[in-house]
Amino acid sequence: MNLSQTSPSAPCAMLVVAAGRGRRFGAQRPKQYLPLGDRPLLQHTLERLHAHPAIDPIVVVIAPDGGEFWSTLDLSALPRVRPPVGGGAERQDSVRLGLAALDLSPDAWVGIHDGARPLVTRALLDRLLAARATADALIAAIPAQDTVKQVDVTGRITTTLDRRTIWLAQTPQLFRYGLIVALHRRAQAAGFIGTDDASLAEWAGQPVSVVPGDGYNLKVTRPEDLPLAQFLLRENDP
């Protein structure tokens, strides 16, 4: 394939992973459905993605019993958001099921994004889409700013890592559809569980390129992240 022929404006499907139950978050509903301002967190994520004209279609993977929460979203102004797909036991299972539901051509592009990252910007999406001309697998990431320590199971420091070589992975992560589907099938057959989709490519020896991410591209993980996300939403336009 000729990567240089991939236009930045060419369509890119987006798979949004929102099947988590949020038990560690300690709320009465999964964190992606908690209110963030005047609407659920997940709706902000979908609105940010839908605002980019090249993101089409958008498929969301939800918990198999998550229809009640999904129905709280107002998708009337988001026609490119398809009906949701039921996920699996683990994130990797959910991604694999979502990819199967997309049923794209092998050379098509698909992004995989955390539903709990409601601050993805047009600028970040533009950078990722433009970088498709250079690679078949891409991730957004930011360089580590703090000193990074490796610690053993007792809590003792074993070494200080060179932060110049450390990047903190974000989403979206973009792949050729045929490539990422094959990687998920191979990982399933081998029983390999990765920490993100890029780790499947690394495990298989597939090069992955890093695109500069966004320090504001927060993943809501802890309760204290919600007010921070609310502040950042007020202060930063897409």
N, C-alpha and C positions, 0 to 999 in steps of 0.2 A: 504494500500500500504506500501511497505517496502522502506523507504527513503534511507536506507543504501545501497540499490542496485543501486542507481543512480550514475553512473560513471561520473567523471569530464569530460570525453571525449564524453559522450553521446550527441547526437545532441540537439540543442536548437534553435528553430525558433526565429527570431528577427523582431519585428514590429517597424518600424521607423516612427515617427509622424512628418510629414513635410507639413501639410495642412494649416499652418498659412499664412495670407496675408501680415503680416509685416507692417500694417498701422502705428502702434506706432513707428516703426523704422524710418519712414520718407524717405525711399528709393523708387526708381522707380520700384523695383521688390522685392518680398519677400526676407527676409534676408538670407534664406537658399540657395538662388541662387546667392547671391552676391559673387564677386570674393574674394577668400582667397588665395593669392599668384597667382598661375597659373591656378587654376581651382575653380569651385564653392564650397562654404562651404559644401553643402550637399554631394558632391562627396567625400570630405575628410572623412566625417562621414561614408559613405558606404564602402570606402576602408579600414578604420580601422576595421570595423566589419567583412568584408569579409576576412580579413587576418587571422582571427581565424578559424581553421578548423572545430570547433564544431558548429559554427553559420551557420545554414542551415535549412530552406531557410530564405531569407531576403525579407520582404514585406514593401513597403513604401506607406504611406497614403499621398496623395497630395490633393490640392484643386480641386474640380470638374472641374474647368476651367484652371487648371495649366499645361496642357499638353505641351504648348509652352515652358514654363520654364524647364519642365522635359526633353525635347528634347535637352537641352543644355548640359546635362551630357554625359560623355563618359563611357558607361557601358560595353564596349567590353571585358574588362579584369575581369568583375565581373559576372560570369555566375550564381551565386546563388541568384542574385537580380532578383526577379520576376517582371512582369509588375505591375505598380502602381495601387492603389485602390483609388477611389474618397472618400474624407472625408465628414464630416458633418458640421453643424453650429458651434459646439463647439468641443474642444479637445476630450472630453469624447465621443461625437458622432463619431468622427473620429476613436478613438481606437476601439469602439464597431464594426464599419464597417470593420476595418482591421482585427480584430479577426475572424469575420464571414468569411472573404475571405480565411483565413488560413485553416480552416476546418481540424483540427488535432484531434487525439485521446484524450480523457479526461486526460490521464496520461502523455501526452507529455508536454514538457516545452516550454514556450514562454517568450521572453524578450520584454520589451517596452522601447524604447529609443527616446530621443528628437533628431530630425534631426539637431538642432542647437547646438549640443554638438559634435564638430569634433575632440576632443582630447581624446576620450576613448582609453584606453591602453589595450594591451594584458594581463598585470598583473591584471588589474581590472576585466576583463572578466574571467580570470582564477579563481580569488577569488570567484566571483559570481557562476560560474559553479560548483566549488568544494563544495560550501555551499548548493547545492541542496540536498545533502545527509542528511541535518539537518532540513529542513522546506519545506513547500509548497508555501511560499510567501517570497520573499527576496527583499531588496532594498540596493543600494549603498548609503552611507551617510557619512558625516564627522562631527566630534564634533565641536561645536561652540567655537571659540577662543576669541571672543570679549565679553564684558559685554552686556547682552541682556536686553533691556528695553521694558516693555509693556506701550503703549501710548494710551490715549483716543482720541476721535474724535476732540478735541480741540488742540491736540498736546502736552498735558501735560502728564508727566510720572505718571503712576499709581502704578507700582511696578517694581522691578528688579528680573528677573527670574534667577533661578539657572542654570548657563550654563553647569554644569556637567550633566544635564538631557536633554540638547538641542542638537539635531543633525540636520544637514542641508541635506535635501534629494537631491539625484541626480538620474540620470538614467545611465545605465539600471536598471529596476526593473523586477524581474523574478518571474513567477508564473506557477503552474500547469495550463494547458490550460483549463481543465474543470472548475476549480475553478474561474479563472478570467472571463471566459465567463458568468458563473452563476452570479458573482458579478455585472457585467455590466448590465445584464438583470434585476436583482433585483433592481439596482439603477435606471434604466430607468423607471421601473414600479412605483417606489416610488417617482420619481421626485427628487432624491438626486443627487447633483452635487459635486463631490470631487475635491480637488486641484491637486491630482495626483492619480494614480491607487492604490497605497497603501492605500490611504484614504478611498477607497471603502471597502477594506478588514477591516480596522479599524472600520468603520461604521457598518459593518456586524458582528463584533466580531471575525473575523478571525485573528489569530496571524500572525504577520509579523516580520521577523528577519532582523537585520541590519548587513550589511557587510561593512567593512571599505572601503570608497570611495577613491577618488583621488583629492587632492587640485588643480590639473591642469585640471580637467575635467570640464572646463568652458562651461557654456551655453551662447552663444552669444545673448544678450538681448538688449543692447544699442549700438549706433554707435561706442563708444569708446572701445567696446569689440573686434572689428575686428582687430585693430592693435595689441592688446594684444594676441589674438588668433594666429595671424601670427607669433609673436615673439615666443610663446610657441611651435608652430609647428616646427620652426627652431631649437629650443633648446632641444626638447624632442622626442625621437624615440618611436614608438608604443610599 
